[in-house]
Amino acid sequence: MNTFKEFIAKIENLRHQEKLEDIFNWIMKEYPQLEQRIAWNQPMFTDHNTFIIGFSTAKNHIAITPEKAGIEYFSNEIKAAGYDQSMMLFKIKWDDEINYDLLKMMIDYNIKDKANCQTFWRK
């Protein structure tokens, strides 16, 4: 968690800090092989130097990106979870429950789909 400590500390609302920390701790527990990094001022998890999932925060939500391919693949599940989405990300409002099953599906999908990927982003 040391990689993300400074990022989390910049979030003013302590409840928001805790929520994001809970998500990161869950990912680290479920996927200990994933590497943590800050790039483009955003916390993200990578596997063999390829992007798996990234996060950013705003006043009203956490933005999560599994890359455009992940958004397209899981669009129906994102809608069913009640989250707003765009082409590249989906948003979880600070007061929303975290759908960990959806996060797991997305992370599993990216790990499998990008197993032989030699670049950071999909081409």
DOTOR-485302 format. One record per residue (C-alpha): x negated, y, z; residue in one letter. Coordinates in steps of 0.1 Angstrom, whole numbers, padded with zeros to 4 digits. Layout:
   east  north     up  residu
      X      Y      Z       A
...
This chain:
   east  north     up  residu
   0000   0000   0000       M
  -0030   0023   0003       N
  -0029   0029  -0034       T
   0006   0045  -0031       F
   0002   0061   0004       K
  -0006   0096  -0009       E
   0023   0095  -0035       F
   0048   0084  -0008       I
   0036   0110   0017       A
   0044   0138  -0008       K
   0081   0129  -0007       I
   0097   0153   0018       E
   0126   0131   0030       N
   0115   0104   0054       L
   0144   0081   0044       R
   0134   0084   0008       H
   0098   0076   0017       Q
   0110   0045   0035       E
   0132   0033   0006       K
   0104   0036  -0019       L
   0080   0019   0005       E
   0105  -0009   0009       D
   0106  -0014  -0028       I
   0068  -0014  -0031       F
   0064  -0038  -0002       N
   0090  -0062  -0017       W
   0071  -0062  -0050       I
   0037  -0068  -0033       M
   0052  -0097  -0013       K
   0070  -0113  -0043       E
   0041  -0106  -0068       Y
   0008  -0105  -0050       P
  -0010  -0110  -0083       Q
   0001  -0076  -0096       L
  -0023  -0047  -0094       E
  -0012  -0014  -0080       Q
  -0023   0019  -0096       R
  -0014   0055  -0100       I
  -0014   0067  -0136       A
   0003   0098  -0151       W
   0010   0107  -0114       N
   0032   0077  -0111       Q
   0029   0045  -0091       P
   0030   0014  -0112       M
   0022  -0023  -0112       F
   0001  -0040  -0138       T
  -0009  -0075  -0148       D
  -0042  -0081  -0166       H
  -0043  -0044  -0173       N
  -0010  -0043  -0190       T
   0020  -0023  -0177       F
   0047  -0042  -0159       I
   0069  -0016  -0140       I
   0065   0020  -0130       G
   0083   0045  -0107       F
   0088   0082  -0103       S
   0110   0102  -0080       T
   0133   0131  -0082       A
   0155   0150  -0058       K
   0185   0127  -0063       N
   0170   0094  -0074       H
   0142   0069  -0080       I
   0134   0064  -0117       A
   0122   0030  -0127       I
   0108   0020  -0160       T
   0102  -0015  -0173       P
   0093   0000  -0207       E
   0118   0006  -0234       K
   0120  -0032  -0242       A
   0130  -0039  -0206       G
   0157  -0012  -0206       I
   0171  -0026  -0239       E
   0170  -0062  -0227       Y
   0187  -0055  -0194       F
   0210  -0027  -0204       S
   0242  -0047  -0195       N
   0227  -0057  -0161       E
   0217  -0021  -0154       I
   0252  -0009  -0162       K
   0268  -0037  -0141       A
   0246  -0026  -0111       A
   0260   0009  -0114       G
   0228   0026  -0123       Y
   0224   0054  -0149       D
   0200   0047  -0177       Q
   0182   0063  -0206       S
   0161   0049  -0234       M
   0130   0045  -0212       M
   0142   0043  -0176       L
   0170   0037  -0152       F
   0179   0057  -0120       K
   0187   0045  -0085       I
   0202   0072  -0064       K
   0187   0075  -0030       W
   0219   0064  -0014       D
   0224   0034  -0037       D
   0216  -0002  -0027       E
   0185  -0016  -0044       I
   0194  -0045  -0067       N
   0164  -0067  -0061       Y
   0177  -0094  -0083       D
   0176  -0070  -0112       L
   0141  -0058  -0103       L
   0130  -0094  -0101       K
   0145  -0102  -0136       M
   0127  -0072  -0151       M
   0094  -0079  -0135       I
   0096  -0116  -0145       D
   0106  -0107  -0180       Y
   0076  -0083  -0184       N
   0051  -0107  -0169       I
   0063  -0135  -0193       K
   0068  -0113  -0223       D
   0034  -0096  -0219       K
   0014  -0126  -0209       A
  -0007  -0124  -0240       N
  -0006  -0086  -0244       C
  -0040  -0070  -0248       Q
  -0028  -0034  -0246       T
  -0014  -0014  -0217       F
   0019  -0006  -0235       W
   0038  -0028  -0259       R
   0031  -0021  -0296       K
